[in-house]
């Protein structure tokens, strides 16, 4: 963070509020990249953490919070949805046949 000092003794710092939340460990752009990397590119949290240069827990907590904010907390995410379909899923293969999740 840049720090400036005037000849009069006044000191001020660069405004970073648009780049990151207060006390955040990652910038907004890094959070967006991490979320897209996991959701779209199917990267693991370990790879995302490595790419961001942070610990696994830091990346995981940040991605979960950003995902909640961007995806889950969006009240209008189902506005144009008419039908939600559920595919069958075999959860247990047995000799007598498969058991499906209901």
C-alpha distance (Angstrom), angle and dihedral (degrees) to the residues before:
residue distance angle dihedral
X1 . . .
X2 3.77 . .
X3 3.76 118.2 .
X4 3.79 123.3 -160.5
X5 3.79 129.6 -160.6
X6 3.79 126.4 -166.4
X7 3.79 124.5 -148.6
X8 3.79 87.0 -111.5
X9 3.81 90.1 63.0
X10 3.82 97.2 -105.5
X11 3.82 112.3 140.8
X12 3.80 126.8 -163.1
X13 3.79 136.4 168.0
X14 3.76 134.3 -135.0
X15 3.81 112.7 -88.6
X16 3.81 108.3 -114.2
X17 3.81 99.2 168.4
X18 3.82 92.3 110.6
X19 3.81 92.2 51.7
X20 3.81 99.6 49.5
X21 3.77 144.5 -5.7
X22 3.81 116.7 -95.0
X23 3.82 111.5 -77.7
X24 3.82 90.7 4.4
X25 3.79 120.2 152.1
X26 3.81 94.1 -151.6
X27 3.78 133.9 45.7
X28 3.82 121.2 -119.6
X29 3.80 90.0 -109.0
X30 3.80 91.7 53.0
X31 3.79 91.1 49.5
X32 3.80 91.4 50.7
X33 3.81 91.1 49.3
X34 3.81 91.4 48.6
X35 3.80 93.4 49.7
X36 3.81 92.8 48.2
X37 3.81 90.9 45.4
X38 3.79 91.5 56.0
X39 3.81 99.6 38.1
X40 3.80 101.9 36.0
X41 3.80 105.5 23.2
X42 3.83 95.4 33.3
X43 3.81 94.3 -131.1
X44 3.78 118.2 163.6
X45 3.77 123.0 -112.0
X46 3.81 87.5 -113.6
X47 3.83 91.1 58.7
X48 3.79 91.8 45.5
X49 3.81 91.0 49.9
X50 3.79 89.7 49.5
X51 3.80 91.2 49.5
X52 3.79 91.7 50.3
X53 3.79 94.2 42.2
X54 3.80 94.7 -124.2
X55 3.80 136.6 114.9
X56 3.82 120.3 -83.2
X57 3.83 92.2 -111.6
X58 3.80 91.8 51.3
X59 3.80 92.2 51.1
X60 3.80 93.5 43.7
X61 3.81 94.5 49.1
X62 3.81 91.6 46.6
X63 3.83 94.2 47.7
X64 3.80 92.9 47.5
X65 3.81 91.8 49.5
X66 3.82 93.2 45.7
X67 3.81 91.7 45.8
X68 3.79 90.5 51.5
X69 3.79 91.5 48.0
X70 3.81 96.7 45.4
X71 3.81 102.6 32.6
X72 3.79 112.7 19.4
X73 3.81 100.9 34.9
X74 3.83 91.7 50.4
X75 3.81 101.1 109.8
X76 3.80 92.6 -165.8
X77 3.81 98.0 52.5
X78 3.83 92.2 108.1
X79 3.82 97.9 39.7
X80 3.83 95.6 112.0
X81 3.81 96.5 32.9
X82 3.78 113.8 114.0
X83 3.81 101.9 171.1
X84 3.79 134.3 19.3
X85 3.80 113.6 -156.5
X86 3.77 127.5 -159.5
X87 3.79 120.6 -155.2
X88 3.76 122.0 -144.3
X89 3.78 116.0 -102.1
X90 3.79 127.7 -161.2
X91 3.76 106.6 -141.0
X92 3.80 99.4 170.8
X93 3.80 130.1 31.9
X94 3.85 112.8 -157.8
X95 3.80 136.1 168.8
X96 3.79 89.6 -108.6
X97 3.77 92.9 52.5
X98 3.75 142.0 -73.7
X99 3.79 124.6 -55.4
X100 3.77 115.4 -139.8
X101 3.79 128.1 -151.1
X102 3.76 110.3 -115.4
